[in-house]
């Protein structure tokens, strides 16, 4: 995926109070960042932040951290936050690669992980880069609480089937799954949509979702 470089992105993110710098030094100490003992939930690949900001407003008793690899994309999320009439104070952002999460979060420090419309990396030789491949489930295992879960949504049915197989191969249990979220009354209850979810569902694409925990 080629993204247009935005020159002001680096300077804006470096000076923004909600963007965490030197994130590795907070490993095991994220409650200090928020100043409370509330559960910490993260979204990996947060995009422009609609999903996470909605959750933060709905659940002030939960702390949210959005992880985005590309500074130009994270800039859009920061700008969205700045434009909000009511800004949640229980949300922070990190610009980093998801492969490094074990260096940023301590054991059992995270309550839940959200993966929404992740890059499918369609070429077979890139399969290990997919956030739901067996290369990533052990990373999630190390930072999640014992009763923590991973929630994954996508409109890519091939990626979804791959993800179901990879989760089970990695020793995780699929608590629930569907190939048509918006027509699954139980799983769609309280669903918060991302920008991509709105876009794809308007085109008639069914949305897939799984929720996984350890065996």
C-alpha positions as CSV (number, residue, x, y, z in Angstrom):
1,X,0.0,0.0,0.0
2,X,1.5,3.3,-1.1
3,X,0.6,6.3,1.1
4,X,1.1,9.9,0.3
5,X,3.7,11.4,2.5
6,X,2.4,14.4,4.5
7,X,5.4,16.6,5.5
8,X,3.7,18.0,8.6
9,X,2.8,14.6,10.0
10,X,6.1,14.1,11.9
11,X,6.1,17.5,13.6
12,X,2.4,17.3,14.4
13,X,2.6,13.9,16.0
14,X,5.8,14.7,17.9
15,X,4.1,17.6,19.6
16,X,0.6,16.2,20.2
17,X,-0.3,15.3,23.8
18,X,-2.2,12.2,22.9
19,X,0.6,10.7,20.8
20,X,3.0,8.6,22.9
21,X,6.6,9.1,22.2
22,X,9.3,6.6,23.4
23,X,6.6,4.1,23.9
24,X,8.9,1.3,25.0
25,X,9.6,3.0,28.3
26,X,6.0,2.6,29.3
27,X,6.1,-1.2,29.0
28,X,4.3,-2.5,32.1
29,X,3.4,1.0,33.2
30,X,0.6,2.1,30.9
31,X,-1.7,2.7,33.9
32,X,0.6,5.6,34.8
33,X,0.0,7.1,31.4
34,X,-3.7,7.3,32.0
35,X,-3.4,7.9,35.8
36,X,-5.9,5.1,36.7
37,X,-6.3,1.4,37.0
38,X,-8.8,1.0,34.3
39,X,-8.5,-1.9,31.7
40,X,-6.3,-1.2,28.7
41,X,-7.5,-2.2,25.2
42,X,-5.6,-1.7,22.0
43,X,-6.5,-1.5,18.3
44,X,-3.7,-2.5,15.9
45,X,-4.0,-0.7,12.6
46,X,-6.5,2.0,13.8
47,X,-6.6,3.9,10.6
48,X,-8.4,7.3,11.0
49,X,-9.6,6.3,14.4
50,X,-13.4,6.4,14.1
51,X,-13.8,3.0,15.8
52,X,-11.6,3.6,18.8
53,X,-12.8,7.2,19.4
54,X,-16.4,6.0,19.5
55,X,-15.5,3.3,22.0
56,X,-13.6,5.8,24.1
57,X,-16.6,8.1,24.3
58,X,-19.0,5.2,25.1
59,X,-16.8,3.6,27.8
60,X,-15.0,6.2,29.9
61,X,-14.0,3.5,32.4
62,X,-11.8,1.8,29.8
63,X,-8.5,3.1,28.4
64,X,-7.8,2.8,24.7
65,X,-4.6,2.8,22.7
66,X,-4.6,3.1,19.0
67,X,-1.6,1.7,17.1
68,X,-0.9,2.8,13.5
69,X,2.2,2.2,11.5
70,X,1.9,5.0,9.1
71,X,2.4,8.6,10.3
72,X,0.3,10.1,7.5
73,X,-2.7,7.9,8.6
74,X,-2.2,8.6,12.3
75,X,-2.2,12.3,11.4
76,X,-5.7,12.0,10.2
77,X,-6.8,10.3,13.4
78,X,-5.2,13.1,15.4
79,X,-6.9,15.7,13.3
80,X,-10.2,13.9,13.8
81,X,-9.7,14.0,17.6
82,X,-8.8,17.7,17.5
83,X,-12.0,18.4,15.6
84,X,-14.3,16.6,18.1
85,X,-16.5,18.8,20.3
86,X,-16.1,16.3,23.1
87,X,-12.6,14.8,23.3
88,X,-12.2,11.6,25.3
89,X,-9.3,11.7,27.7
90,X,-9.1,7.8,27.9
91,X,-7.4,7.4,24.5
92,X,-3.8,7.6,23.3
93,X,-2.0,6.9,20.0
94,X,1.3,5.2,19.1
95,X,3.0,5.3,15.7
96,X,4.8,1.9,15.5
97,X,4.9,-1.5,13.8
98,X,2.7,-4.1,15.3
99,X,5.6,-6.6,15.3
100,X,7.0,-4.7,18.2
101,X,4.1,-4.9,20.6
102,X,5.9,-7.3,23.0
103,X,8.5,-4.5,23.5
104,X,5.8,-1.9,24.3
105,X,3.3,-3.9,26.5
106,X,4.1,-6.1,29.5
107,X,2.7,-9.6,30.3
108,X,-1.1,-9.5,30.8
109,X,-1.2,-5.7,30.5
110,X,-3.8,-5.6,27.8
111,X,-7.4,-6.5,28.3
112,X,-8.5,-6.8,24.6
113,X,-7.0,-6.5,21.1
114,X,-9.0,-5.2,18.2
115,X,-7.9,-6.0,14.6
116,X,-10.1,-4.2,12.0
117,X,-9.8,-4.6,8.3
118,X,-6.1,-5.4,8.5
119,X,-4.0,-5.5,5.3
120,X,-4.6,-8.9,3.7
121,X,-1.1,-9.2,2.2
122,X,-2.6,-11.2,-0.6
123,X,0.7,-12.8,-1.9
124,X,1.4,-16.2,-0.3
125,X,5.0,-15.2,0.4
126,X,3.8,-12.4,2.6
127,X,1.4,-14.5,4.7
128,X,3.4,-14.1,7.9
129,X,2.9,-10.4,7.7
130,X,-0.9,-10.8,8.2
131,X,-1.9,-9.8,11.7
132,X,-3.9,-13.0,12.1
133,X,-1.1,-15.3,11.0
134,X,0.6,-17.8,13.4
135,X,3.5,-15.3,13.6
136,X,1.3,-12.9,15.6
137,X,-0.9,-15.0,17.9
138,X,2.0,-15.8,20.2
139,X,2.7,-12.0,20.5
140,X,-0.9,-11.4,21.5
141,X,-0.7,-14.3,24.0
142,X,2.2,-12.6,25.8
143,X,0.5,-9.2,26.4
144,X,-3.1,-10.3,27.0
145,X,-4.7,-11.0,30.3
146,X,-5.6,-14.6,30.8
147,X,-9.2,-14.0,30.1
148,X,-8.4,-11.5,27.3
149,X,-9.8,-11.8,23.7
150,X,-8.9,-10.8,20.2
151,X,-11.6,-9.4,18.0
152,X,-11.1,-9.4,14.3
153,X,-13.3,-7.9,11.5
154,X,-12.8,-7.9,7.7
155,X,-14.7,-7.9,4.5
156,X,-12.1,-10.2,2.9
157,X,-13.5,-13.7,3.1
158,X,-10.3,-15.4,2.1
159,X,-8.4,-13.6,4.8
160,X,-11.1,-14.5,7.3
161,X,-11.0,-18.2,6.5
162,X,-7.2,-18.0,6.8
163,X,-7.5,-16.3,10.2
164,X,-9.9,-18.9,11.6
165,X,-7.4,-21.6,10.6
166,X,-4.3,-19.8,11.9
167,X,-5.9,-18.9,15.2
168,X,-6.8,-22.6,15.9
169,X,-3.4,-23.7,14.6
170,X,-1.8,-21.3,17.2
171,X,-3.8,-23.0,19.9
172,X,-6.5,-20.3,20.3
173,X,-10.2,-21.0,20.7
174,X,-12.8,-19.4,18.5
175,X,-15.5,-18.2,20.9
176,X,-17.7,-16.9,18.1
177,X,-17.5,-16.2,14.4
178,X,-19.7,-15.1,11.4
179,X,-19.3,-14.5,7.7
180,X,-22.1,-11.9,7.9
181,X,-21.9,-9.8,11.0
182,X,-24.6,-7.3,10.2
183,X,-27.2,-10.1,9.8
184,X,-26.1,-11.9,12.9
185,X,-28.2,-10.4,15.7
186,X,-26.2,-11.7,18.6
187,X,-22.7,-10.7,17.3
188,X,-23.9,-7.4,15.8
189,X,-25.3,-6.3,19.1
190,X,-23.5,-3.1,20.1
191,X,-21.3,-3.2,17.0
192,X,-19.2,-0.1,16.4
193,X,-18.3,0.4,12.8
194,X,-15.1,1.6,11.3
195,X,-14.7,3.8,8.3
196,X,-14.0,0.8,6.1
197,X,-16.9,-1.2,7.5
198,X,-19.3,1.6,6.6
199,X,-17.8,1.8,3.1
200,X,-17.8,-1.9,2.4
201,X,-21.2,-2.7,3.9
202,X,-22.7,0.2,1.8
203,X,-21.4,-1.6,-1.3
204,X,-23.1,-4.8,-0.1
205,X,-20.0,-6.6,1.1
206,X,-20.8,-8.9,4.1
207,X,-18.6,-8.2,7.1
208,X,-16.8,-11.1,8.8
209,X,-16.0,-11.2,12.5
210,X,-14.3,-13.6,15.0
211,X,-13.6,-13.4,18.7
212,X,-10.8,-15.7,19.9
213,X,-9.4,-16.6,23.3
214,X,-6.8,-19.0,24.6
215,X,-7.8,-22.6,24.9
